[in-house]
Amino acid sequence: MAKRMGSWWIKDGIDGRRKEAQGFPATFALASGFDWTEDHGDSGVLEKDFVVTSNYQEKSEKVDCLMMSSHGNPNGFSTSDGSVSTGDNVDFGIGDLEVFATHACALLEHTSSNSVGRWIPAFERLHYMCGFHNSSYSGGGQDPRGQYFAMYGGALHYLVSFFPHYTIRDAWKKANQLVEGSNVQWAYLRAEGKTSGGSNVSTYNEKITKSEPSDPSQSRTFWTARGSC
C-alpha cells in the first residue's frame, strides 16, 4: 500500500496558506509509493477530523503524514468550526498518522512556564509534531514551505536517487530556513520508546519512507528541539 499524505488549510484571505499545505502531499505524490489522499480547505477543516468523536473516524488518521496551515497558539490550532486544543480528546496516531506538521503560530512554544509537554497527551502512536516555538508567517515568500519539506523529506530522493534523503527533523528545519527570517524559530516534539512487542524505536534519525515504520507506543520518552530559521 502506498504511503498516504494529506493537507488541511484555512486561507483566511491568504492563498499562500493553501499552497503551503498542498505543496507537501503534491510533491510526495510525484514519487512512486506515495499518494495524496486527503485535501481539506476552509469550511472543510473540521474539529472532528482531529478530535476523537463518537461514531466517526478522524480523517487525519486516514493518512500517514499531513501538513496543515491555520492559525495557532501554544494551546491549540484553529478549525473552521472551532479549534483543537490540548484540553481536547486528541489521540494522534490512533489510526495511521505518524507525522503532523503545521505552521500554526507558537503551537510548540516551550518555556519554563509553559512546557511543550502539554501536547504529550495528544500522542497515541504519533512520531513527530513539527511546528514553531514562536510566530511564523504566510504570504510573504512562505508558499513553498510544504514543497521544500517534502523535497528534503524524501520526495526528491525517490525521484532522483543521488539527492540526499534527510531526516524528518532536518527536513523541517531546512524547509523553514528557506522561507522564514531568523527571528522565527522552528520546533518539533517527538516520541520514542518501544513497540507493543517490546522492540526499541528511536525516531531521532527517522525519515519518511515508503514502508511503514515501527510505532513508539510503550515506555515512551519525549524530546523537543528548536532553532532559528
The 8 nearest C-alpha neighbors of each residue, nearest first, counted from 0:
[[1, 2, 32, 3, 210, 209, 33, 211],
 [0, 2, 32, 33, 3, 34, 209, 31],
 [1, 3, 33, 209, 32, 34, 63, 0],
 [4, 2, 62, 34, 63, 33, 35, 36],
 [3, 5, 35, 64, 24, 62, 65, 63],
 [4, 6, 37, 65, 24, 38, 35, 36],
 [7, 5, 38, 66, 20, 21, 65, 67],
 [8, 6, 67, 39, 40, 38, 20, 68],
 [9, 7, 68, 40, 17, 67, 69, 41],
 [8, 10, 41, 69, 40, 11, 68, 16],
 [9, 11, 13, 12, 16, 14, 17, 8],
 [12, 10, 13, 9, 41, 14, 69, 16],
 [11, 13, 10, 14, 9, 16, 15, 138],
 [14, 12, 10, 15, 11, 16, 138, 137],
 [13, 15, 16, 10, 17, 12, 18, 138],
 [14, 16, 18, 138, 142, 13, 17, 19],
 [17, 15, 19, 14, 10, 18, 68, 13],
 [16, 18, 15, 20, 8, 14, 19, 10],
 [17, 19, 15, 21, 16, 142, 20, 22],
 [20, 18, 145, 142, 16, 22, 144, 17],
 [19, 21, 66, 6, 17, 67, 22, 18],
 [22, 20, 18, 23, 6, 19, 24, 25],
 [21, 23, 146, 145, 25, 19, 20, 18],
 [22, 24, 145, 146, 149, 21, 26, 25],
 [25, 23, 27, 4, 35, 26, 5, 21],
 [26, 24, 28, 22, 23, 27, 21, 35],
 [27, 25, 28, 24, 29, 23, 146, 22],
 [26, 28, 154, 24, 29, 25, 30, 149],
 [29, 27, 34, 33, 25, 30, 26, 35],
 [30, 28, 27, 26, 31, 25, 154, 33],
 [31, 29, 28, 27, 158, 154, 157, 33],
 [32, 30, 33, 29, 28, 157, 1, 34],
 [31, 33, 1, 209, 2, 30, 34, 0],
 [34, 32, 2, 1, 28, 31, 3, 27],
 [33, 35, 3, 28, 36, 4, 1, 2],
 [36, 34, 4, 24, 28, 5, 3, 37],
 [35, 37, 34, 5, 4, 3, 38, 62],
 [38, 36, 5, 35, 6, 39, 4, 62],
 [37, 39, 6, 5, 7, 40, 36, 21],
 [40, 38, 7, 43, 44, 6, 8, 37],
 [39, 41, 8, 43, 44, 9, 7, 42],
 [40, 42, 9, 43, 44, 8, 79, 10],
 [43, 41, 79, 44, 40, 45, 80, 9],
 [42, 44, 40, 39, 41, 45, 79, 7],
 [45, 43, 78, 79, 42, 40, 41, 39],
 [46, 44, 47, 78, 48, 43, 79, 80],
 [45, 47, 48, 49, 78, 50, 82, 83],
 [48, 46, 50, 49, 45, 52, 57, 51],
 [47, 49, 57, 58, 46, 45, 59, 50],
 [50, 48, 47, 46, 57, 59, 89, 51],
 [49, 51, 89, 47, 88, 48, 46, 52],
 [52, 50, 88, 89, 47, 49, 57, 53],
 [53, 51, 55, 47, 50, 54, 56, 57],
 [52, 54, 55, 51, 56, 47, 50, 57],
 [55, 53, 52, 56, 51, 57, 47, 48],
 [54, 56, 53, 52, 57, 51, 47, 48],
 [57, 55, 58, 54, 48, 52, 60, 51],
 [56, 58, 48, 59, 60, 49, 47, 55],
 [59, 57, 48, 60, 61, 56, 49, 62],
 [58, 60, 57, 61, 48, 62, 49, 96],
 [61, 59, 94, 95, 96, 58, 62, 57],
 [60, 62, 58, 59, 95, 94, 63, 96],
 [63, 61, 3, 4, 60, 64, 96, 95],
 [62, 64, 96, 95, 97, 3, 4, 2],
 [65, 63, 98, 4, 62, 97, 96, 99],
 [66, 64, 5, 99, 6, 4, 100, 98],
 [65, 67, 100, 6, 20, 101, 99, 23],
 [66, 68, 101, 7, 20, 8, 6, 100],
 [67, 69, 8, 16, 102, 101, 20, 9],
 [70, 68, 9, 103, 77, 8, 71, 67],
 [71, 69, 103, 77, 76, 104, 68, 72],
 [72, 70, 76, 103, 104, 75, 106, 77],
 [71, 73, 106, 105, 74, 75, 104, 76],
 [74, 72, 106, 105, 108, 75, 107, 71],
 [75, 73, 84, 72, 85, 106, 76, 71],
 [74, 76, 84, 83, 72, 71, 73, 85],
 [77, 75, 71, 83, 82, 70, 72, 103],
 [78, 76, 82, 70, 69, 71, 81, 83],
 [77, 79, 82, 81, 44, 80, 45, 46],
 [80, 78, 42, 44, 81, 45, 41, 77],
 [81, 79, 78, 45, 46, 82, 42, 44],
 [82, 80, 78, 79, 77, 46, 83, 45],
 [81, 83, 77, 78, 76, 46, 84, 75],
 [84, 82, 75, 76, 46, 77, 87, 50],
 [85, 83, 75, 86, 87, 74, 82, 76],
 [84, 86, 87, 74, 118, 75, 117, 83],
 [85, 87, 84, 88, 83, 74, 89, 75],
 [88, 86, 84, 85, 89, 83, 50, 51],
 [87, 89, 50, 51, 90, 86, 121, 85],
 [88, 90, 50, 121, 87, 51, 91, 49],
 [91, 89, 123, 121, 93, 122, 92, 88],
 [92, 90, 122, 123, 125, 93, 121, 89],
 [91, 93, 124, 96, 125, 94, 123, 95],
 [92, 94, 123, 91, 90, 124, 95, 60],
 [93, 95, 60, 92, 96, 61, 91, 124],
 [96, 94, 60, 63, 92, 62, 61, 97],
 [95, 97, 63, 92, 60, 62, 64, 98],
 [96, 98, 125, 126, 63, 64, 92, 95],
 [99, 97, 64, 127, 126, 96, 128, 100],
 [98, 100, 128, 65, 64, 129, 127, 66],
 [101, 99, 129, 66, 128, 130, 65, 67],
 [100, 102, 67, 130, 103, 66, 68, 129],
 [101, 103, 130, 68, 104, 135, 131, 67],
 [104, 102, 71, 70, 69, 101, 106, 68],
 [103, 105, 134, 71, 135, 72, 106, 133],
 [106, 104, 133, 132, 108, 131, 73, 72],
 [105, 107, 73, 72, 104, 108, 71, 131],
 [108, 106, 132, 105, 131, 115, 130, 73],
 [107, 109, 132, 105, 73, 106, 115, 133],
 [110, 108, 115, 114, 113, 107, 132, 111],
 [111, 109, 113, 112, 114, 108, 115, 132],
 [112, 110, 113, 114, 109, 115, 108, 116],
 [111, 113, 110, 114, 109, 115, 108, 116],
 [114, 112, 110, 111, 109, 115, 108, 117],
 [115, 113, 109, 116, 110, 117, 111, 112],
 [114, 116, 109, 117, 107, 108, 118, 113],
 [115, 117, 114, 119, 118, 221, 120, 109],
 [116, 118, 115, 119, 114, 85, 120, 113],
 [119, 117, 116, 121, 120, 85, 115, 122],
 [118, 120, 116, 121, 122, 117, 221, 115],
 [121, 119, 122, 118, 117, 89, 90, 123],
 [122, 120, 89, 90, 119, 118, 91, 123],
 [123, 121, 125, 91, 120, 119, 90, 124],
 [122, 124, 90, 92, 91, 93, 125, 121],
 [125, 123, 92, 216, 122, 214, 93, 215],
 [126, 124, 92, 97, 122, 91, 123, 127],
 [125, 127, 97, 190, 189, 98, 124, 202],
 [128, 126, 189, 98, 188, 125, 129, 99],
 [127, 129, 99, 188, 187, 100, 98, 189],
 [130, 128, 187, 100, 186, 127, 99, 101],
 [129, 131, 101, 186, 102, 187, 100, 107],
 [132, 130, 185, 186, 105, 107, 133, 184],
 [131, 133, 108, 105, 107, 184, 186, 185],
 [132, 134, 105, 131, 104, 184, 108, 183],
 [135, 133, 104, 105, 183, 136, 131, 132],
 [134, 136, 104, 183, 102, 133, 131, 103],
 [137, 135, 134, 141, 138, 139, 179, 102],
 [138, 136, 141, 139, 15, 16, 142, 140],
 [137, 139, 15, 140, 141, 13, 142, 136],
 [140, 138, 137, 141, 136, 142, 15, 178],
 [139, 141, 142, 138, 178, 137, 143, 179],
 [140, 142, 178, 137, 144, 143, 139, 138],
 [141, 143, 19, 15, 18, 140, 144, 138],
 [144, 142, 146, 145, 141, 19, 147, 22],
 [145, 143, 147, 19, 146, 141, 142, 174],
 [146, 144, 23, 22, 19, 148, 147, 143],
 [145, 147, 22, 23, 143, 149, 148, 144],
 [148, 146, 150, 174, 144, 149, 145, 143],
 [149, 147, 145, 174, 146, 170, 151, 150],
 [148, 150, 152, 146, 23, 147, 151, 154],
 [151, 149, 155, 147, 154, 152, 148, 153],
 [150, 152, 170, 148, 149, 153, 165, 147],
 [153, 151, 149, 170, 165, 150, 148, 167],
 [152, 154, 156, 164, 151, 155, 150, 207],
 [155, 153, 150, 27, 157, 156, 149, 30],
 [154, 156, 150, 158, 157, 153, 159, 162],
 [157, 155, 160, 162, 159, 153, 158, 154],
 [156, 158, 154, 155, 160, 159, 30, 153],
 [157, 159, 155, 156, 30, 160, 154, 29],
 [160, 158, 156, 161, 157, 155, 162, 154],
 [159, 161, 156, 162, 157, 158, 155, 163],
 [160, 162, 159, 163, 156, 164, 157, 158],
 [161, 163, 156, 160, 159, 155, 164, 157],
 [164, 162, 156, 165, 161, 151, 160, 153],
 [163, 165, 153, 156, 152, 151, 162, 166],
 [166, 164, 152, 170, 151, 169, 163, 167],
 [165, 167, 206, 169, 168, 204, 205, 170],
 [166, 168, 170, 206, 169, 152, 205, 171],
 [167, 169, 171, 166, 170, 172, 187, 203],
 [170, 168, 172, 166, 171, 167, 165, 173],
 [171, 169, 151, 152, 167, 173, 172, 148],
 [172, 170, 174, 168, 169, 173, 148, 167],
 [171, 173, 169, 170, 175, 174, 176, 168],
 [174, 172, 176, 170, 175, 171, 169, 177],
 [175, 173, 147, 148, 171, 177, 176, 172],
 [174, 176, 177, 178, 172, 173, 179, 228],
 [175, 177, 228, 173, 174, 178, 179, 172],
 [176, 178, 175, 174, 179, 173, 228, 144],
 [177, 179, 141, 175, 176, 140, 144, 174],
 [180, 178, 175, 176, 228, 177, 183, 181],
 [181, 179, 182, 183, 228, 178, 176, 227],
 [180, 182, 228, 227, 183, 179, 184, 176],
 [181, 183, 180, 227, 184, 228, 179, 133],
 [184, 182, 181, 228, 180, 227, 135, 133],
 [185, 183, 227, 226, 132, 228, 131, 133],
 [184, 186, 131, 225, 226, 130, 132, 172],
 [187, 185, 225, 131, 130, 224, 132, 129],
 [186, 188, 129, 223, 128, 224, 130, 189],
 [189, 187, 223, 128, 222, 127, 129, 221],
 [190, 188, 127, 222, 126, 221, 128, 223],
 [191, 189, 221, 126, 220, 219, 222, 215],
 [190, 192, 215, 201, 219, 220, 200, 202],
 [191, 193, 219, 215, 218, 200, 217, 199],
 [194, 192, 199, 217, 215, 198, 200, 197],
 [193, 195, 197, 196, 215, 198, 216, 214],
 [194, 196, 197, 217, 216, 193, 198, 215],
 [197, 195, 194, 198, 193, 217, 199, 216],
 [196, 198, 194, 193, 195, 199, 217, 192],
 [199, 197, 193, 194, 196, 200, 195, 192],
 [200, 198, 193, 192, 197, 194, 201, 215],
 [199, 201, 192, 193, 191, 215, 202, 198],
 [202, 200, 191, 203, 199, 192, 204, 205],
 [201, 203, 205, 204, 191, 200, 190, 126],
 [204, 202, 205, 201, 168, 166, 189, 191],
 [205, 203, 166, 202, 206, 201, 167, 168],
 [206, 204, 202, 166, 203, 167, 207, 201],
 [207, 205, 166, 167, 208, 204, 165, 152],
 [206, 208, 153, 152, 167, 205, 209, 166],
 [209, 207, 210, 206, 153, 211, 2, 212],
 [210, 208, 2, 32, 211, 1, 33, 207],
 [209, 211, 208, 212, 2, 1, 207, 0],
 [210, 212, 213, 209, 208, 2, 63, 214],
 [213, 211, 214, 210, 208, 205, 97, 207],
 [212, 214, 200, 194, 215, 211, 198, 193],
 [213, 215, 194, 124, 216, 212, 200, 126],
 [216, 214, 192, 193, 191, 194, 200, 217],
 [215, 217, 124, 194, 214, 193, 195, 219],
 [216, 218, 193, 219, 192, 194, 215, 195],
 [219, 217, 192, 193, 220, 216, 215, 191],
 [220, 218, 192, 217, 191, 190, 215, 216],
 [219, 221, 191, 190, 192, 222, 218, 189],
 [222, 220, 190, 189, 191, 219, 188, 223],
 [223, 221, 189, 188, 190, 220, 224, 187],
 [222, 224, 188, 187, 189, 221, 225, 186],
 [225, 223, 186, 187, 222, 188, 226, 185],
 [226, 224, 186, 185, 184, 187, 132, 223],
 [225, 227, 184, 185, 228, 186, 224, 172],
 [228, 226, 184, 181, 183, 185, 182, 225],
 [227, 176, 181, 184, 183, 175, 179, 180]]
